[in-house]
Amino acid sequence: FEGNNAEEVLSKHMEQQLIPLKKKNPKVSPALGRVIERMMEKTPEKRYQDYKGIIKDLKGLESRAQTFQKLKNATLIFKIKPRAEVASV
């Protein structure tokens, strides 16, 4: 939330819906956006109850990102290799 002072920002946080992070910054992954939105929930019961839940979800995001990168790299290698073989034949 944006405002001219801390009181205005707090008031907006309490009264307005959070703008999805993806709308503010399209480069942010939807999964990271969900973690941040959960941290910003207005209802305390819907927020993380301790730091362990946040760390668990962030580590899960990191693991998925690493897996995705490996798959992406493997796909690039797979796509590149046949072309190189065809060119040499």
C-alpha positions in Angstrom: 0.0 0.0 0.0 1.1 3.5 -0.7 0.4 6.7 1.2 1.7 10.0 2.3 2.5 8.8 5.9 2.4 5.7 8.0 -1.1 6.4 9.3 -2.5 6.5 5.7 -0.7 3.3 4.7 -2.0 1.5 7.8 -5.5 2.8 7.2 -5.4 1.4 3.6 -4.0 -1.9 4.8 -7.0 -2.3 7.1 -9.7 -1.1 4.8 -8.6 -2.0 1.2 -8.0 -5.2 -0.6 -4.4 -5.9 -1.4 -3.6 -5.4 -5.1 -2.1 -8.7 -6.3 1.6 -8.5 -6.5 1.5 -9.9 -10.1 -0.4 -6.8 -11.2 2.2 -4.5 -9.6 5.1 -6.4 -11.0 4.5 -9.0 -13.7 7.9 -10.6 -13.2 6.9 -11.9 -9.7 5.9 -15.5 -9.8 2.3 -16.3 -8.9 3.5 -18.7 -6.2 5.7 -16.0 -4.5 2.8 -13.6 -4.8 0.6 -16.1 -2.9 3.2 -16.3 -0.1 3.4 -12.5 0.2 -0.4 -12.2 0.1 -0.8 -14.7 2.9 1.7 -12.7 4.9 -0.4 -9.6 4.3 -3.8 -11.2 5.1 -6.1 -9.0 7.1 -7.5 -12.0 9.1 -4.8 -13.2 11.5 -6.0 -16.8 11.3 -5.3 -16.8 7.5 -1.7 -15.5 8.0 1.3 -17.6 8.7 1.2 -18.5 12.3 5.0 -18.5 12.7 8.2 -18.1 10.7 8.5 -21.8 10.1 5.6 -21.8 7.7 7.1 -19.0 5.7 10.5 -20.7 5.5 8.8 -24.0 4.4 6.9 -22.3 1.6 9.9 -20.2 0.4 12.1 -23.3 0.4 9.4 -25.1 -1.6 9.4 -22.2 -4.1 13.2 -22.4 -4.4 13.1 -26.1 -5.0 10.4 -25.8 -7.7 12.4 -23.0 -9.3 15.6 -25.1 -9.4 13.6 -28.1 -10.9 12.0 -25.8 -13.5 15.5 -24.4 -14.4 16.9 -28.0 -14.8 13.9 -28.9 -17.0 14.3 -25.8 -19.1 18.0 -26.4 -19.6 17.3 -30.0 -20.5 14.7 -28.9 -23.0 17.1 -26.5 -24.6 19.8 -29.1 -24.9 17.3 -31.6 -26.4 16.1 -29.0 -28.9 19.6 -27.9 -29.9 21.2 -31.4 -30.2 19.0 -32.7 -33.1 19.6 -29.6 -35.1 23.3 -29.9 -34.7 23.2 -33.6 -35.7 21.0 -32.8 -38.7 23.5 -30.0 -39.8 26.4 -32.4 -39.6 24.7 -35.1 -41.8 
